[in-house]
Amino acid sequence: MKKKRTAAPQKTGAGPGTLRLIGGQYRGRKLPIAEVEGLRPTGDRLREVLFNWLQFELPGALVLDLFAGSGALGLEAVSRGAERVWLIEKHPRAAAQLRASAADLDCPALVVEGDVLAWLARTEVIPVDGVFLDPPFAADLWAETLQALLQQGWLKPGAWLYVEAPVRHVLSMPAELKVVKEKRAGEVMMRLLRYQAVN
């Protein structure tokens, strides 16, 4: 996961410090993590699993990293060949650090400081190939965000969505989305979904 603003369930991670990109063009680069309480980057092991799932999906892809936090997912996607990634993050300090990291990498990442649902509703839609959805667990924003993506036309046919949630959370799944891969990692469930419009 990127980072969590909730105490339970906790993800593993060292807290504020540095994020290491683990693959692609910027492999090995270390980027600062904003000192914001509760922020945790998705660990190397979980990211390795996720990006193995996505290895053939990322080159040339347009990607949304919603609730971007440390940028562990969105910046890793850029490193592995995504054409452009939008990182949406509400916390000012975290967003500022994301901007600094994107500038340091000189990469095609656009950082937006603001509320995810408000941004999806007001922004001119550019259909994307993939979405990272890892909201603060306590906020319970999975269903609302998935509906916004679908209803507002953000997903290309066949788009993938990575969803991270507590193991005990029952994910409300619209008919247009199908689980294609999933894995439990401690108290976290990793799911990869595929979008297909329903006639």
Backbone as a printed PyTorch tensor [residue, N CA C, xyz], in Angstrom:
tensor([[[  0.8320,  -1.1640,   0.0000],
         [  0.0000,   0.0000,   0.0000],
         [  0.8680,   1.2160,   0.0000]],

        [[  0.3260,   2.2890,  -0.3310],
         [  1.1250,   3.4700,  -0.3490],
         [  1.3580,   3.9140,   1.0620]],

        [[  0.3080,   4.5160,   1.6450],
         [  0.4290,   4.9180,   3.0140],
         [ -0.9490,   4.8660,   3.6090]],

        [[ -1.0540,   4.6890,   4.8820],
         [ -2.3520,   4.6320,   5.4790],
         [ -2.4990,   5.6900,   6.5280]],

        [[ -3.6870,   6.2620,   6.5710],
         [ -3.9630,   7.2630,   7.5830],
         [ -4.8730,   6.6700,   8.6450]],

        [[ -4.6820,   5.4520,   8.9360],
         [ -5.5030,   4.7820,   9.9360],
         [ -4.6320,   3.8260,  10.7150]],

        [[ -5.0140,   3.5740,  11.9510],
         [ -4.1680,   2.7330,  12.7800],
         [ -4.4060,   1.2540,  12.5480]],

        [[ -5.5510,   0.8790,  11.9970],
         [ -5.8280,  -0.5450,  11.8630],
         [ -6.5790,  -0.8130,  10.5760]],

        [[ -6.2350,  -1.9080,   9.8840],
         [ -5.0720,  -2.7130,  10.1830],
         [ -3.8160,  -2.0570,   9.6720]],

        [[ -2.7040,  -2.2880,  10.3680],
         [ -1.4420,  -1.6730,   9.9820],
         [ -0.7850,  -2.4710,   8.8730]],

        [[ -0.0990,  -1.7820,   8.0150],
         [  0.7380,  -2.4350,   7.0400],
         [  2.1600,  -2.4230,   7.5880]],

        [[  2.9840,  -3.2810,   7.0340],
         [  4.3700,  -3.2450,   7.4390],
         [  5.0650,  -2.0890,   6.7550]],

        [[  6.0870,  -1.5660,   7.3900],
         [  6.8260,  -0.4480,   6.7960],
         [  7.5350,   0.3170,   7.8790]],

        [[  8.5060,   1.0980,   7.5040],
         [  9.3340,   1.7770,   8.4780],
         [  8.8370,   3.1730,   8.8130]],

        [[  7.7310,   3.5910,   8.1830],
         [  7.2290,   4.9180,   8.4650],
         [  7.9880,   5.9550,   7.6700]],

        [[  7.9030,   7.2420,   8.1150],
         [  8.5750,   8.3060,   7.3910],
         [ 10.0540,   7.9880,   7.2040]],

        [[ 10.5520,   8.2610,   6.0300],
         [ 11.9240,   7.9300,   5.6970],
         [ 12.0900,   8.0200,   4.2040]],

        [[ 12.4510,   6.8950,   3.5890],
         [ 12.6600,   6.8950,   2.1540],
         [ 11.9010,   5.7530,   1.4920]],

        [[ 11.5690,   5.9720,   0.2360],
         [ 10.9230,   4.9900,  -0.6130],
         [ 11.9360,   4.5760,  -1.6730]],

        [[ 12.1140,   3.2700,  -1.8600],
         [ 13.0410,   2.7810,  -2.8770],
         [ 12.2480,   2.1960,  -4.0360]],

        [[ 12.4800,   2.7100,  -5.2330],
         [ 11.8600,   2.1360,  -6.4190],
         [ 12.5740,   0.8250,  -6.7490]],

        [[ 11.8010,  -0.2150,  -7.0560],
         [ 12.3700,  -1.5580,  -7.1160],
         [ 12.5130,  -2.1220,  -8.5180]],

        [[ 12.0580,  -1.3830,  -9.5420],
         [ 12.1860,  -1.9110, -10.8900],
         [ 12.1380,  -0.8120, -11.9290]],

        [[ 12.5200,  -1.1660, -13.1520],
         [ 12.3850,  -0.2480, -14.2700],
         [ 13.4920,   0.7840, -14.3770]],

        [[ 13.1800,   1.8700, -15.0750],
         [ 14.1530,   2.9150, -15.4090],
         [ 14.8060,   3.5270, -14.1800]],

        [[ 14.0300,   3.7000, -13.1070],
         [ 14.5440,   4.3720, -11.9110],
         [ 14.8410,   3.3840, -10.7850]],

        [[ 15.0470,   2.1250, -11.1310],
         [ 15.3080,   1.0980, -10.1230],
         [ 16.4540,   1.5160,  -9.2020]],

        [[ 16.1960,   1.3520,  -7.9000],
         [ 17.2000,   1.6870,  -6.8990],
         [ 17.1670,   3.1240,  -6.4160]],

        [[ 16.4300,   3.9970,  -7.1180],
         [ 16.3450,   5.3890,  -6.6710],
         [ 15.5940,   5.4640,  -5.3440]],

        [[ 16.1030,   6.2650,  -4.4410],
         [ 15.4820,   6.4600,  -3.1350],
         [ 14.8870,   7.8540,  -3.0720]],

        [[ 13.6180,   7.9090,  -2.6640],
         [ 12.8790,   9.1660,  -2.6140],
         [ 12.3600,   9.3990,  -1.2010]],

        [[ 12.3880,  10.6390,  -0.7190],
         [ 11.8800,  10.9180,   0.6290],
         [ 10.3740,  10.6670,   0.7230]],

        [[  9.9360,  10.2870,   1.9140],
         [  8.5140,  10.1450,   2.2320],
         [  8.1360,  11.2830,   3.1670]],

        [[  7.0490,  11.9540,   2.8700],
         [  6.6090,  13.0740,   3.7100],
         [  6.3510,  12.6110,   5.1410]],

        [[  6.7100,  13.4540,   6.0820],
         [  6.4940,  13.1320,   7.4930],
         [  5.0590,  13.4810,   7.8760]],

        [[  4.1650,  12.5870,   7.4750],
         [  2.7390,  12.7270,   7.7630],
         [  2.3180,  11.5060,   8.5660]],

        [[  1.6690,  11.7320,   9.6800],
         [  1.3200,  10.6330,  10.5720],
         [  0.5180,   9.5590,   9.8390]],

        [[  0.9380,   8.3180,   9.9980],
         [  0.1930,   7.1860,   9.4550],
         [  0.5540,   6.7990,   8.0440]],

        [[  1.3820,   7.5610,   7.3490],
         [  1.7240,   7.2190,   5.9700],
         [  2.6890,   6.0390,   5.9440]],

        [[  2.3450,   5.0410,   5.1390],
         [  3.1940,   3.8740,   4.9830],
         [  3.2740,   3.5070,   3.5050]],

        [[  4.4740,   3.4090,   2.9560],
         [  4.5680,   2.9430,   1.5670],
         [  4.3000,   1.4550,   1.4950]],

        [[  3.7370,   1.0110,   0.3860],
         [  3.5960,  -0.4170,   0.1630],
         [  4.9890,  -1.0350,   0.1690]],

        [[  5.1360,  -2.1180,   0.9160],
         [  6.4400,  -2.7490,   1.0470],
         [  6.9590,  -3.3280,  -0.2520]],

        [[  8.2760,  -3.5600,  -0.2910],
         [  8.9100,  -4.0840,  -1.4960],
         [  8.2880,  -5.4010,  -1.9400]],

        [[  8.0050,  -6.2930,  -0.9870],
         [  7.4860,  -7.6120,  -1.3470],
         [  6.1190,  -7.5180,  -2.0090]],

        [[  5.2330,  -6.6940,  -1.4520],
         [  3.9040,  -6.5310,  -2.0420],
         [  3.9920,  -5.8630,  -3.4060]],

        [[  4.8620,  -4.8650,  -3.5240],
         [  5.0110,  -4.2080,  -4.8230],
         [  5.5750,  -5.1580,  -5.8710]],

        [[  6.4730,  -6.0390,  -5.4560],
         [  7.0190,  -7.0090,  -6.4070],
         [  5.9120,  -7.9040,  -6.9500]],

        [[  5.0110,  -8.3580,  -6.0680],
         [  3.8760,  -9.1790,  -6.5070],
         [  2.9940,  -8.3880,  -7.4680]],

        [[  2.6170,  -7.1760,  -7.0670],
         [  1.7230,  -6.3660,  -7.8780],
         [  2.3150,  -6.0790,  -9.2520]],

        [[  3.5620,  -5.6720,  -9.2980],
         [  4.1240,  -5.2780, -10.5840],
         [  4.5170,  -6.4690, -11.4430]],

        [[  4.6160,  -7.6400, -10.8560],
         [  4.6750,  -8.8550, -11.6680],
         [  3.3360,  -9.0860, -12.3580]],

        [[  2.2520,  -8.8170, -11.6460],
         [  0.9180,  -8.9190, -12.2630],
         [  0.7890,  -7.9570, -13.4340]],

        [[  1.3770,  -6.7820, -13.2950],
         [  1.1530,  -5.7010, -14.2610],
         [  2.2670,  -5.5530, -15.2980]],

        [[  3.1890,  -6.4770, -15.3490],
         [  4.3860,  -6.2650, -16.1710],
         [  4.0850,  -6.0170, -17.6460]],

        [[  3.0080,  -6.6180, -18.1640],
         [  2.6710,  -6.4140, -19.5740],
         [  1.6140,  -5.3240, -19.7720]],

        [[  1.1480,  -4.7440, -18.6770],
         [  0.0870,  -3.7360, -18.7380],
         [  0.6260,  -2.3030, -18.7450]],

        [[  1.8130,  -2.0870, -18.1960],
         [  2.2750,  -0.7290, -17.9160],
         [  2.9220,   0.0110, -19.0820]],

        [[  3.6900,  -0.6380, -19.9530],
         [  4.3360,   0.1400, -21.0180],
         [  3.3320,   0.9430, -21.8550]],

        [[  3.5130,   2.2590, -21.8740],
         [  2.6380,   3.1410, -22.6360],
         [  1.3030,   3.4400, -22.0000]],

        [[  1.0830,   3.0080, -20.7700],
         [ -0.2380,   3.1410, -20.1370],
         [ -0.4650,   4.5310, -19.5410]],

        [[ -1.7400,   4.9450, -19.5300],
         [ -2.2050,   6.1070, -18.7780],
         [ -2.8040,   5.5820, -17.4780]],

        [[ -2.3470,   6.1160, -16.3380],
         [ -2.6730,   5.5220, -15.0400],
         [ -3.0830,   6.6010, -14.0400]],

        [[ -4.1040,   6.3020, -13.2420],
         [ -4.4770,   7.1200, -12.0900],
         [ -3.9860,   6.4490, -10.8190]],

        [[ -3.2950,   7.2040,  -9.9680],
         [ -2.9320,   6.7360,  -8.6320],
         [ -3.7530,   7.5630,  -7.6530]],

        [[ -4.8740,   6.9900,  -7.2280],
         [ -5.8060,   7.6910,  -6.3500],
         [ -5.4140,   7.4630,  -4.8910]],

        [[ -5.5090,   8.5130,  -4.0680],
         [ -5.0330,   8.4610,  -2.6840],
         [ -3.5470,   8.0790,  -2.7160]],

        [[ -2.7440,   8.8430,  -3.4510],
         [ -1.3950,   8.4290,  -3.8290],
         [ -0.4240,   8.2930,  -2.6600]],

        [[ -0.6370,   9.0480,  -1.5850],
         [  0.2060,   8.8960,  -0.4100],
         [  1.6750,   9.1120,  -0.6990]],

        [[  2.4930,   8.0790,  -0.5040],
         [  3.9340,   8.1810,  -0.7340],
         [  4.2880,   8.1400,  -2.2130]],

        [[  3.3460,   7.7440,  -3.0620],
         [  3.6380,   7.5830,  -4.4770],
         [  4.2910,   6.2630,  -4.8080]],

        [[  4.2990,   5.3230,  -3.8610],
         [  4.9860,   4.0440,  -4.0690],
         [  4.4730,   3.3000,  -5.2860]],

        [[  3.1770,   3.4220,  -5.5750],
         [  2.6060,   2.7000,  -6.7160],
         [  2.7150,   3.5140,  -8.0000]],

        [[  2.3020,   4.7610,  -7.9480],
         [  2.3180,   5.5770,  -9.1580],
         [  3.7090,   5.8240,  -9.7030]],

        [[  4.6700,   6.1250,  -8.8360],
         [  6.0330,   6.3820,  -9.3010],
         [  6.7080,   5.1050,  -9.7700]],

        [[  6.3750,   3.9900,  -9.1440],
         [  6.8790,   2.6930,  -9.6210],
         [  6.3380,   2.3950, -11.0170]],

        [[  5.0680,   2.7460, -11.2480],
         [  4.4700,   2.5360, -12.5720],
         [  5.1830,   3.3600, -13.6360]],

        [[  5.5260,   4.6160, -13.3070],
         [  6.2830,   5.4450, -14.2410],
         [  7.6350,   4.8040, -14.5360]],

        [[  8.3050,   4.3420, -13.4900],
         [  9.6050,   3.7100, -13.6670],
         [  9.5280,   2.5110, -14.6050]],

        [[  8.3770,   1.8290, -14.5920],
         [  8.2260,   0.6140, -15.3870],
         [  7.5330,   0.8600, -16.7320]],

        [[  7.4820,   2.1150, -17.1580],
         [  7.0990,   2.3780, -18.5300],
         [  5.7540,   3.0210, -18.7700]],

        [[  5.0050,   3.3660, -17.7180],
         [  3.7390,   4.0610, -17.9330],
         [  3.9920,   5.3830, -18.6540]],

        [[  3.1270,   5.7120, -19.6090],
         [  3.3080,   6.9460, -20.3790],
         [  3.0500,   8.1810, -19.5330]],

        [[  2.0210,   8.1160, -18.6870],
         [  1.7050,   9.2180, -17.7830],
         [  0.9170,   8.6840, -16.5910]],

        [[  1.2350,   9.2330, -15.4210],
         [  0.5190,   8.8640, -14.2000],
         [  0.0570,  10.1410, -13.5090]],

        [[ -1.2180,  10.1730, -13.1330],
         [ -1.7690,  11.2490, -12.3130],
         [ -1.7950,  10.7580, -10.8700]],

        [[ -1.1250,  11.4670,  -9.9690],
         [ -1.0970,  11.1100,  -8.5490],
         [ -1.9750,  12.1080,  -7.8000]],

        [[ -3.0660,  11.6150,  -7.2470],
         [ -4.0240,  12.4770,  -6.5540],
         [ -3.8790,  12.2650,  -5.0520]],

        [[ -3.5800,  13.3330,  -4.3220],
         [ -3.3250,  13.2250,  -2.8890],
         [ -3.8650,  14.4560,  -2.1750]],

        [[ -4.6270,  14.2380,  -1.1320],
         [ -5.3000,  15.3340,  -0.4210],
         [ -4.3870,  16.0630,   0.5600]],

        [[ -3.4840,  15.3590,   1.2090],
         [ -2.6740,  15.9850,   2.2610],
         [ -1.6240,  16.9040,   1.6400]],

        [[ -1.6020,  18.1880,   2.0220],
         [ -0.6870,  19.1480,   1.3790],
         [  0.7810,  18.7500,   1.4730]],

        [[  1.2080,  18.2630,   2.6350],
         [  2.6270,  17.9270,   2.7910],
         [  3.0030,  16.7260,   1.9240]],

        [[  2.1050,  15.7340,   1.8820],
         [  2.3730,  14.5580,   1.0460],
         [  2.3800,  14.9350,  -0.4320]],

        [[  1.4390,  15.7910,  -0.8400],
         [  1.3860,  16.2240,  -2.2400],
         [  2.6360,  17.0060,  -2.6180]],

        [[  3.1080,  17.8500,  -1.7210],
         [  4.3230,  18.6200,  -1.9970],
         [  5.5250,  17.7070,  -2.1880]],

        [[  5.6170,  16.6680,  -1.3540],
         [  6.7360,  15.7310,  -1.5040],
         [  6.6250,  14.9450,  -2.8080]],

        [[  5.4000,  14.5910,  -3.1930],
         [  5.2170,  13.9080,  -4.4760],
         [  5.6810,  14.7790,  -5.6320]],

        [[  5.3560,  16.0580,  -5.5920],
         [  5.8090,  16.9780,  -6.6440],
         [  7.3410,  17.0280,  -6.6940]],

        [[  7.9530,  17.0960,  -5.5170],
         [  9.4100,  17.1470,  -5.4720],
         [ 10.0220,  15.8670,  -6.0190]],

        [[  9.4320,  14.7360,  -5.6960],
         [  9.9540,  13.4520,  -6.1810],
         [  9.7960,  13.3360,  -7.6930]],

        [[  8.6380,  13.7480,  -8.2110],
         [  8.4140,  13.6900,  -9.6550],
         [  9.3990,  14.5990, -10.3860]],

        [[  9.6690,  15.7720,  -9.8080],
         [ 10.6300,  16.6910, -10.4200],
         [ 12.0400,  16.1180, -10.3670]],

        [[ 12.3710,  15.4760,  -9.2520],
         [ 13.6990,  14.8790,  -9.0990],
         [ 13.9240,  13.7770, -10.1350]],

        [[ 12.8740,  12.9900, -10.3920],
         [ 12.9850,  11.9300, -11.3910],
         [ 12.8800,  12.4640, -12.8170]],

        [[ 12.3290,  13.6750, -12.9570],
         [ 12.0640,  14.2570, -14.2730],
         [ 11.2270,  13.2840, -15.1030]],

        [[ 10.1120,  12.8580, -14.5150],
         [  9.2970,  11.8020, -15.1050],
         [  7.8870,  12.3110, -15.4460]],

        [[  7.1420,  11.5740, -16.2710],
         [  5.8030,  12.0100, -16.6790],
         [  4.7320,  11.7070, -15.6310]],

        [[  4.8980,  12.3280, -14.4670],
         [  3.9220,  12.1880, -13.3880],
         [  3.3500,  13.5590, -13.0700]],

        [[  2.0230,  13.6460, -13.0000],
         [  1.3430,  14.8970, -12.6680],
         [  0.7100,  14.7500, -11.2940]],

        [[  1.1310,  15.5790, -10.3600],
         [  0.6280,  15.5160,  -8.9820],
         [ -0.4900,  16.5320,  -8.8070]],

        [[ -1.6170,  16.0830,  -8.2550],
         [ -2.7650,  16.9450,  -7.9930],
         [ -3.0640,  16.8970,  -6.5000]],

        [[ -3.0580,  18.0460,  -5.8560],
         [ -3.4290,  18.1220,  -4.4460],
         [ -4.9340,  18.3630,  -4.3540]],

        [[ -5.6520,  17.4180,  -3.7730],
         [ -7.0850,  17.5950,  -3.6400],
         [ -7.8060,  16.3120,  -3.3030]],

        [[ -9.1000,  16.4330,  -3.0680],
         [ -9.9610,  15.2990,  -2.7460],
         [-10.1930,  14.4590,  -4.0030]],

        [[-10.0280,  13.1660,  -3.9000],
         [-10.1300,  12.2810,  -5.0610],
         [-11.5050,  12.3490,  -5.7150]],

        [[-12.5600,  12.2120,  -4.9470],
         [-13.9080,  12.1770,  -5.5290],
         [-14.2620,  13.5130,  -6.1740]],

        [[-13.8700,  14.6060,  -5.5400],
         [-14.1320,  15.9270,  -6.1240],
         [-13.3490,  16.0970,  -7.4160]],

        [[-12.1020,  15.6360,  -7.4310],
         [-11.2840,  15.7620,  -8.6360],
         [-11.8590,  14.9350,  -9.7810]],

        [[-12.2840,  13.7080,  -9.4980],
         [-12.8780,  12.8720, -10.5430],
         [-14.1240,  13.5250, -11.1280]],

        [[-14.9020,  14.1900, -10.2770],
         [-16.1670,  14.7790, -10.7210],
         [-15.9690,  16.0450, -11.5530]],

        [[-14.9140,  16.8120, -11.2590],
         [-14.7810,  18.1210, -11.9120],
         [-13.8060,  18.1350, -13.0730]],

        [[-12.9930,  17.1070, -13.2060],
         [-11.9280,  17.1080, -14.1980],
         [-12.4110,  16.5470, -15.5270]],

        [[-11.9580,  17.1480, -16.6180],
         [-12.2850,  16.6130, -17.9350],
         [-11.7480,  15.1890, -18.0290]],

        [[-12.6090,  14.2720, -18.4030],
         [-12.2630,  12.8560, -18.3750],
         [-11.2780,  12.5130, -19.4890]],

        [[-10.2010,  11.8340, -19.1000],
         [ -9.2720,  11.2030, -20.0390],
         [ -9.2840,   9.7210, -19.6950]],

        [[ -9.9490,   8.8780, -20.4790],
         [-10.0190,   7.4560, -20.1260],
         [ -8.6150,   6.8520, -19.9690]],

        [[ -8.4650,   6.0570, -18.9210],
         [ -7.1460,   5.5310, -18.5710],
         [ -7.1080,   4.0160, -18.7260]],

        [[ -5.8720,   3.5130, -18.7450],
         [ -5.6440,   2.0700, -18.8770],
         [ -5.6350,   1.3580, -17.5360]],

        [[ -5.3760,   2.1050, -16.4650],
         [ -5.2820,   1.4670, -15.1650],
         [ -5.4440,   2.4370, -14.0210]],

        [[ -5.7990,   1.8860, -12.8530],
         [ -6.0370,   2.6890, -11.6500],
         [ -5.4680,   1.9650, -10.4370]],

        [[ -4.7590,   2.6970,  -9.5890],
         [ -4.3950,   2.2180,  -8.2610],
         [ -5.3810,   2.8180,  -7.2730]],

        [[ -6.0530,   1.9650,  -6.5020],
         [ -7.0570,   2.4200,  -5.5320],
         [ -6.7000,   1.8580,  -4.1560]],

        [[ -6.0860,   2.6990,  -3.3490],
         [ -5.6360,   2.3030,  -2.0110],
         [ -5.9720,   3.4190,  -1.0330]],

        [[ -7.2660,   3.6200,  -0.7440],
         [ -7.6640,   4.7330,   0.1290],
         [ -7.3520,   4.4480,   1.5910]],

        [[ -7.3730,   5.4900,   2.4380],
         [ -7.2540,   5.2480,   3.8780],
         [ -8.3300,   4.2590,   4.3130]],

        [[ -7.9370,   3.2030,   4.9870],
         [ -8.8850,   2.1320,   5.3090],
         [-10.0940,   2.6340,   6.0890]],

        [[ -9.8740,   3.5290,   7.0510],
         [-10.9660,   3.9820,   7.9070],
         [-12.0170,   4.7780,   7.1500]],

        [[-11.6420,   5.3460,   6.0090],
         [-12.5700,   6.1910,   5.2610],
         [-13.6070,   5.4010,   4.4730]],

        [[-13.3270,   4.1220,   4.1870],
         [-14.2660,   3.2410,   3.4860],
         [-14.7550,   3.8650,   2.1770]],

        [[-13.8080,   4.2000,   1.3090],
         [-14.1320,   4.9060,   0.0650],
         [-14.0670,   4.0150,  -1.1780]],

        [[-13.9250,   2.7240,  -1.0090],
         [-13.7610,   1.8370,  -2.1690],
         [-14.9760,   1.8840,  -3.1000]],

        [[-16.1570,   1.6050,  -2.5590],
         [-17.3590,   1.5000,  -3.3960],
         [-17.6680,   2.8350,  -4.0830]],

        [[-17.5840,   3.9240,  -3.3360],
         [-17.9080,   5.2440,  -3.8920],
         [-16.9360,   5.6220,  -5.0110]],

        [[-15.6700,   5.2930,  -4.8170],
         [-14.6730,   5.6360,  -5.8320],
         [-14.8340,   4.7700,  -7.0740]],

        [[-15.0840,   3.4830,  -6.9000],
         [-15.3130,   2.6060,  -8.0520],
         [-16.5100,   3.0860,  -8.8710]],

        [[-17.5880,   3.4600,  -8.1900],
         [-18.7710,   3.9470,  -8.9050],
         [-18.4630,   5.2330,  -9.6670]],

        [[-17.7000,   6.1260,  -9.0480],
         [-17.3430,   7.3750,  -9.7290],
         [-16.5260,   7.0970, -10.9910]],

        [[-15.5840,   6.2020, -10.9130],
         [-14.7730,   5.8490, -12.0800],
         [-15.6310,   5.3010, -13.2100]],

        [[-16.5770,   4.4480, -12.8610],
         [-17.4420,   3.8310, -13.8680],
         [-18.4440,   4.8250, -14.4480]],

        [[-19.1240,   5.5380, -13.5700],
         [-20.2040,   6.4160, -14.0260],
         [-19.6840,   7.6090, -14.8260]],

        [[-18.4870,   8.0630, -14.5170],
         [-17.9390,   9.2450, -15.1820],
         [-17.0690,   8.8860, -16.3870]],

        [[-16.9330,   7.6000, -16.6830],
         [-16.2610,   7.1830, -17.9070],
         [-14.7440,   7.2440, -17.8880]],

        [[-14.1280,   7.0230, -16.7260],
         [-12.6810,   7.1290, -16.6090],
         [-11.9400,   5.9000, -17.1300]],

        [[-12.6200,   4.7920, -17.3380],
         [-11.9370,   3.5410, -17.6670],
         [-12.0790,   3.1770, -19.1390]],

        [[-10.9600,   2.8730, -19.7780],
         [-10.9950,   2.3130, -21.1270],
         [-11.5120,   0.8790, -21.0610]],

        [[-12.1100,   0.3610, -22.1310],
         [-12.4770,  -1.0590, -22.1560],
         [-11.2450,  -1.9250, -21.8610]],

        [[-11.4060,  -2.8600, -20.9390],
         [-10.3010,  -3.7330, -20.5700],
         [ -9.3390,  -3.1460, -19.5670]],

        [[ -9.6360,  -1.9630, -19.0230],
         [ -8.7460,  -1.3430, -18.0420],
         [ -8.6000,  -2.2200, -16.8030]],

        [[ -7.4410,  -2.1230, -16.1540],
         [ -7.2050,  -2.8460, -14.9070],
         [ -7.3210,  -1.8780, -13.7280]],

        [[ -7.6740,  -2.4330, -12.5750],
         [ -7.7280,  -1.6610, -11.3340],
         [ -7.0920,  -2.4930, -10.2330]],

        [[ -6.1520,  -1.9000,  -9.5370],
         [ -5.5800,  -2.5530,  -8.3640],
         [ -6.2390,  -1.9740,  -7.1270]],

        [[ -6.8160,  -2.8490,  -6.2960],
         [ -7.5450,  -2.4280,  -5.0970],
         [ -6.9160,  -3.0870,  -3.8790]],

        [[ -6.5870,  -2.2880,  -2.8920],
         [ -6.0120,  -2.7750,  -1.6460],
         [ -6.9850,  -2.4690,  -0.5180]],

        [[ -7.2830,  -3.4770,   0.2990],
         [ -8.2920,  -3.3240,   1.3490],
         [ -7.9930,  -4.2960,   2.4790]],

        [[ -8.5840,  -4.0690,   3.6700],
         [ -8.4180,  -5.0370,   4.7490],
         [ -9.0160,  -6.3800,   4.3560]],

        [[ -8.4470,  -7.4460,   4.8570],
         [ -8.9330,  -8.7970,   4.5600],
         [-10.4050,  -8.9320,   4.9070]],

        [[-10.8420,  -8.3220,   5.9960],
         [-12.2250,  -8.4910,   6.4520],
         [-13.2180,  -7.6040,   5.7030]],

        [[-12.7170,  -6.7020,   4.8790],
         [-13.6140,  -5.8150,   4.1480],
         [-14.2810,  -6.5610,   2.9980]],

        [[-15.6040,  -6.4580,   2.9140],
         [-16.3430,  -7.0560,   1.8070],
         [-16.4390,  -6.0040,   0.7010]],

        [[-15.7310,  -6.2540,  -0.3820],
         [-15.6840,  -5.2880,  -1.4720],
         [-16.9540,  -5.3850,  -2.3090]],

        [[-17.6670,  -4.2610,  -2.3960],
         [-18.8720,  -4.2000,  -3.2240],
         [-18.4350,  -4.0670,  -4.6780]],

        [[-18.7290,  -5.1060,  -5.4730],
         [-18.1790,  -5.1970,  -6.8150],
         [-19.2440,  -4.9250,  -7.8720]],

        [[-19.1460,  -3.8080,  -8.6070],
         [-20.0600,  -3.5790,  -9.7240],
         [-19.9380,  -4.6940, -10.7570]],

        [[-21.0130,  -4.9140, -11.4990],
         [-21.0380,  -6.0010, -12.4770],
         [-19.9690,  -5.8450, -13.5520]],

        [[-19.5550,  -4.6060, -13.8130],
         [-18.5760,  -4.3630, -14.8680],
         [-17.1480,  -4.7590, -14.4800]],

        [[-16.9170,  -5.0720, -13.2110],
         [-15.5780,  -5.3680, -12.7310],
         [-15.4750,  -6.8280, -12.2910]],

        [[-14.4140,  -7.4630, -12.7080],
         [-14.1690,  -8.8560, -12.3650],
         [-12.7970,  -8.9970, -11.7190]],

        [[-12.7110,  -9.8180, -10.6760],
         [-11.4220, -10.1020, -10.0450],
         [-10.6500, -11.0800, -10.9210]],

        [[ -9.4400, -10.7060, -11.3070],
         [ -8.6110, -11.5980, -12.1190],
         [ -7.4320, -12.1630, -11.3250]],

        [[ -7.0040, -11.4660, -10.2800],
         [ -5.9590, -11.9760,  -9.3940],
         [ -6.2110, -11.4380,  -7.9980]],

        [[ -5.8640, -12.2320,  -6.9850],
         [ -5.9200, -11.7350,  -5.6200],
         [ -4.9340, -12.4970,  -4.7510]],

        [[ -4.4800, -11.8110,  -3.7140],
         [ -3.5030, -12.4110,  -2.8080],
         [ -3.6370, -11.7600,  -1.4490]],

        [[ -3.5940, -12.5960,  -0.4080],
         [ -3.5930, -12.0650,   0.9530],
         [ -2.1580, -11.8270,   1.3940]],

        [[ -1.9220, -10.6730,   2.0060],
         [ -0.6090, -10.3260,   2.5550],
         [ -0.8280,  -9.8300,   3.9770]],

        [[ -0.7260, -10.7100,   4.9440],
         [ -1.0340, -10.3450,   6.3210],
         [ -2.5010, -10.0040,   6.4570]],

        [[ -2.8020,  -8.8010,   6.9320],
         [ -4.1810,  -8.3630,   7.1010],
         [ -4.6890,  -7.5610,   5.9110]],

        [[ -3.9460,  -7.5790,   4.8100],
         [ -4.3100,  -6.8270,   3.6160],
         [ -4.6440,  -7.7860,   2.4830]],

        [[ -5.6930,  -7.4730,   1.7220],
         [ -6.0450,  -8.2290,   0.5250],
         [ -5.6980,  -7.3960,  -0.7040]],

        [[ -4.8720,  -7.9720,  -1.5680],
         [ -4.5080,  -7.3580,  -2.8410],
         [ -5.4210,  -7.9460,  -3.9130]],

        [[ -6.0550,  -7.0820,  -4.7150],
         [ -6.9200,  -7.5720,  -5.7940],
         [ -6.6240,  -6.8140,  -7.0830]],

        [[ -6.5670,  -7.5530,  -8.1700],
         [ -6.4690,  -6.9480,  -9.4880],
         [ -7.7820,  -7.2050, -10.2150]],

        [[ -8.4400,  -6.1170, -10.6450],
         [ -9.7410,  -6.1950, -11.3040],
         [ -9.5820,  -5.8440, -12.7700]],

        [[-10.5440,  -6.2990, -13.5540],
         [-10.5850,  -5.9610, -14.9870],
         [-11.9700,  -5.3900, -15.3070]],

        [[-11.9510,  -4.2820, -16.0700],
         [-13.2100,  -3.6290, -16.4490],
         [-13.6790,  -4.0920, -17.8050]],

        [[-14.9490,  -4.4380, -17.8660],
         [-15.5900,  -4.7640, -19.1250],
         [-17.0090,  -4.2440, -19.0890]],

        [[-17.3520,  -3.3480, -20.0150],
         [-18.6890,  -2.7590, -20.0290],
         [-19.7440,  -3.8490, -20.1780]],

        [[-20.8470,  -3.6610, -19.4670],
         [-21.9630,  -4.6060, -19.5280],
         [-22.9870,  -4.0790, -20.5160]],

        [[-23.3630,  -4.8800, -21.4950],
         [-24.3470,  -4.4580, -22.5020],
         [-25.7590,  -4.4790, -21.9300]]])
